[in-house]
Amino acid sequence: MKTKLTLVAIATSLAVGGTGLWLLISEKQAAWERREKFFGSSNEYPTSGGEKMKVEW
């Protein structure tokens, strides 16, 4: 009985930990893409020449 509970606890913690890790990695990737799009597209959104800078979130 005690062994079953231990195995269930380990399996649950692995599942929760894996899900949390996956969410963390996907959020970091999304943040990186937003940062690249915002800072890396200076030619697409000029700040001089009479045009206002467009901000997309």
N, C-alpha and C positions, 0 to 999 in steps of 0.2 A: 504493500500500500504506500509506504513512504517512498519507495523507488519510483512508483508511477507519478506521484506528486512532484518529485524532483524533476523527472523527465518532462512533465507537462510545463513546469515552471521554466525550464531551460528552453523548451521549444517556443513558449510564448515570448520570452525575452528576446530570443533570436528573431522572431517574426517582427516584433515591435522595433527592435534595433535596425533590422534591415529596411523596414519601411521608413523609419526616420532618416536613415542614411540616404536612401533614394530621394526622399523629399529635399534634403539638404543639398545634394548634388544637383538636382534639377533646378532648384531655386538659384543656386550659384551660377549655373549655366544661363538661365534666363536673365539674371542681373548683368552678367558679362555681355550678353547680346544687346541689352538695352544700352549699356555703357558704350559699346562699340558703335552702335547706331547713332548715339547722341554725339559722341566726340569724334568719331571717325569719318563723318560725312561732311567735312567742312566745305567741299566743293558743291555739294548738293544744296546746302543752305548758307549762302553767303551773308555776311553781316555788313558788308559795305556795298556801295553802288546804289543806294536808295532802297534796297530791299530789307525788310525786317526778317530777323531770324525766326524760323519756324521751329517750335518745340513740340515733339511728339512723345507721348508717354505710352 
